[in-house]
Amino acid sequence: MQASIFTEILLPLALAFVMFGMGLTLTVADFTRLLKAPKPIVVGLVGQTVLLPLLAFGLCLAFSLHPAMAIGIMILSACPGGTMSNLISHIGRANLALSVSLTALSTFICVFSTPFIIHYSMDYFAGENAPSFSIVTTVVGLVCVSIVPVIIGMAIRHFKPAFSIKVEGFFRTFSLWFMIAMIVGILISERANLMASLEEALLVCLALNISAVVLGLILAFAFKLSKIDGITLSIEVGVQNAALAMLICITFLNSPEFAVAAGVYGLTMYAGPGLLAVWSKRLKNTTKSDGKDKPLATQKA
């Protein structure tokens, strides 16, 4: 997939449109929650921006992935959570406020942390064969396609709340179809690479997803967070912004073969969180019946 109007202009604009839609759902209160209840947010951010990339790196070594797949997995793990994690949290009756806060804050943090993880990953796995890469250019690009649209969306939400709420459903639907279209496009354009490594890609993506979900539960248990917060963390750590990962591979790195991992993960990343969402619904009913929400660390196996 060579550089074209699609990869250089239309694809970034479409993702910026998705991020603008996410901004329409955010308020200043989503960020000030950090001051009111910092522990679950801090734990979640550490899990998503630090521990998840380390987990992905360990899996790349354990599976002895070839460079393109390993770099793709690392790029995926370095991306923030996506709007789909908020939707799953909503469906599963998890802590939606925590989910939204983690998605928003991780988006801001990952704009600056992701380029360094990409740089290290390409040096480690590809060495001299790594494509040309500029940390500064990538940071600027990520700011333009994520931070700026989110801020514009938040400003409109602040001044035009009724309009923002009215169009929220449209942007959520657009995000879903945009993700599907990107996954289909990548899998078709890179079908040769996919067929050569389909089993490897599926195994490592499923392993990463399940491990990330378990990581969220372990963090909640270790820091004595509530059951609902633990499920929320698992969803946030397990669901990544695969669309952003594919954009980075295709547009910023001009290496669509790296995007195969994100495309496959986009299909598999709902397995673990989906099961958690179902469990969360049942858990919510139990919580209502006993009138309280105990920390995960106090639950019996």
N, C-alpha and C positions, 0 to 999 in steps of 0.2 A: 504494500500500500504506500504509494509515493505521496509526497507532499502535494496537496491540492486545495482548492477552495473549501472542500468539505473538511479536511483535516486541520487547515489553518484558520478557518473563519467560522463555518457553520457548526462544527463540533464544539469548539469553545463557547460559542454564543448559546448553544442549546444547554450546555451544562450551567452557564451563567444564569440562564432562565430558570433552571431547576433551583439553583442556590438562591435566586431572588424569591422564588416561591417559599423556600424555607424561611427566609428573612421575614416574610409576611406573617409567619406564625409565631415570631419571637417578640418578646417585650423586654424592657429593661429588668423587669422582675425575674426573668429567667436567669439573669446573670447575678443579681443581688442575692439569690438563694444561697450562693456560695458563702455569704457571710452569716446566714441564719442556720444553715445545716452543712457545714463544710466537709465533714468526714466522708459521707458517701460519694460526694462529688470528687474530692481529692483522690480517694481510693480508686474510683472509676477512671479518672484521668490517668493515673499511674498505670493501671491495668491496660488501658487502651493505647497510650502513647509510648510506654516503656516496655512493659512485660510482653505485650502481644508481638512486637517486632523481635524480641529475644526468643519467644516461643517459635515464631516463624523461622528464624535463623537456625534454631536447633532442629526443626523438622527438615529444613533443606539439607542439613548435614546428614541427618539420620536416613533420609530417603536417597541420598547421593544424587540429587537432582542435577540435570544438565544446566549449564549457565542461564539459558533463556528462561527456563521454568523457575529456577531459583530466584533470579532477579525479579521476575514477575510476581512471585509470592511475596518477596520483600517489599516491593512497591505497594502491593495490596495491603500488607500489614501496617505500612507507614501512613496509610490514608485514614482520615477520620471516619466516624460512624456516619451513615447516611440517613436520609429522611425515612427510609423503609424501617429503620430500627424504631422510630417513633410510632409508626403505624402498627408494628407488631406489638409494641408496649401497650398501645391503645386497645388493640384487639384482645390482648391477653390480660387486660386490666392490671398491668404492672404500674409502677410509679411513673406516670407520664411526665410529671414536672421534672423529675430527676433525669429521665431519658432526654427530654428537650434540652435541659441544661448541659448535659454531657455532650450531646451532638453539637451544640453551638460552641461550647468552649473548646472541644477537641478540634473543631474546624479552624478556629483561630490559631491554636497551638501548632497543628500539623502543617500549616502553611510554611512554618519556619523549620520544623523538625524533619519533615518528609524529605526535602532536598538533600540533607546530610545523610540520611539513611540510604537514599538512592545512590548517592556518590560512593559510600562505603561498600554497598552491595555490589555495584558494578566493578569496583576495584578488586573486591575479594573473589567474585565468581567469574568475571570475564577477563580481568587483568588488562593486557595490552589490546585485547579484542573488543573492549568496551566501546560503545558509541560515544561520540563527543557529547559532553554534558556540562552545562554551566549552572552552578548553584544560584547565582544572582538572577539569571534569566528565569530559572524555574520558580524562584520565590516571587518574582514580579508577576509571572504568569499565573501562579496560584492565587496571588492577591487579587488579580484582575477578574478571575473566573469564579472566585469563591467569596473572599472578604468583602469586596466592593458591592457585589450584588446583594449579599446578606445585609449589609448596612443600609443600602437603599431600601430594601424590603422592610427592614425594621423601622425606618423613618416613615414610610407610608403607613405601616401598621400603627404607628404612634399618632399620626395626624388624621388617618382615615381608617379607623378600626372597623367600621361597618363594612366598608368595601373589602378590606383584607379578609375578614371572616367569610364574606360572600364568595370570594374567588379561591379560597383555600382548597376546596375540593377539586377544582380544575387543575391546580398546580400539583396536587398529590397524584392525580390521574396521569398528568403529563410526565411526572417523574417516573412512574411505573412503566409507562410505554416507552419512554426514552431509554430506560435501563434494558428493557426487553429488546429494543431495536439495536442497541449497541452490542449486546451479547450475541444476537443472531448475526449481525454484520461481522463481528470478529470471528465467530466460529466458522462462517462461510469463507471469509477471505483467507483465514489461516487454517483451512480444513486439512491441508497436507501436514502441517506441524501438529495439529490436533490429533489426527489419526495415528501419527507416529508416537504420540505420548499420551493417548487418551487414558489408559489405565493408570499411568503415573500421575497425571493431572487430577483425576477423580480421587485417587487415594490420598494424595497430599492435601487436597482441598477439603475433603471430608475430615481428615485427621486434624487439620487446622481449625475447622469450624467446631468440631466436638471438643477439642482441647481448649479453645477460646471460651466456650460456654462453661466448661468445667472450671477454667481459671476464674471466671467471674464469680462462681459459687464459692470457690476456695477463698477468694479475697473477702467476700461477704462473711464467710464463716470465721476467718482469721480476725477480722476487725469488728465482729459481733454486730453486723448490720441486720436489719429486719429481713424477714423472708421476702417480702415484696421488693425491697431494694436489691437484694441478692439476685433475684430473677431479672430485674432491670439491668443490673451490671452485666449479667451474662448475655442478655440480648444486645447491649451496646458493644461489648467486646467482640461478640460473634458476628455481628452484621456490619460490614465495612462498605464504604462508598466505592463500590466496584466501578461505577461510571467514571469517577474521578481517576481511579487507577488506570483505566483504559485510555482516558484522555492523555494522561501523562506519558504512557507508552507510545501512543500513536502520534500525538501532536508535539509534545516537548522533546521526546527522545527519537522520534521517527523510527521506532522499532516495534511494529505491530506484533511481532512474534512474542514479545514480552507480555502482551495483553491477553494471551491465551489463558494464562493462570487466572487473571481477573474475570475473564469470560466464564470459565468453568466454575469459579467460586461464586459468581453471580447466580448460578443455577443451584448450587449446593448449600449456600450459606443460610438458607431458611430451615434446614433440617433440625438442627439443635434448638435454635430459638423458637421454632414453631412448636416443638414438643414442650418447651418451657412455657410458652404462652398458654397452651392447653392446661398444663399443670397449674399455672397461675390462676386461671379461671376457677378451678376447683379449690385452690388454696384460698382465694378471695372469699368464696362461699363459706369455707371452714372458719376463716378469720371473723366473718360477720357473726357466725353462730356463737363463737366464744368471746367476741367483743374485744379482742386484742391481737396484736401482731408481734409475736416473740422473735428475738434474734435467731438467726440460723444456727448459731453456735449452741443454742439450748435445745434444738430439736433432736428427737430420738431417731436413729436410723430405721 
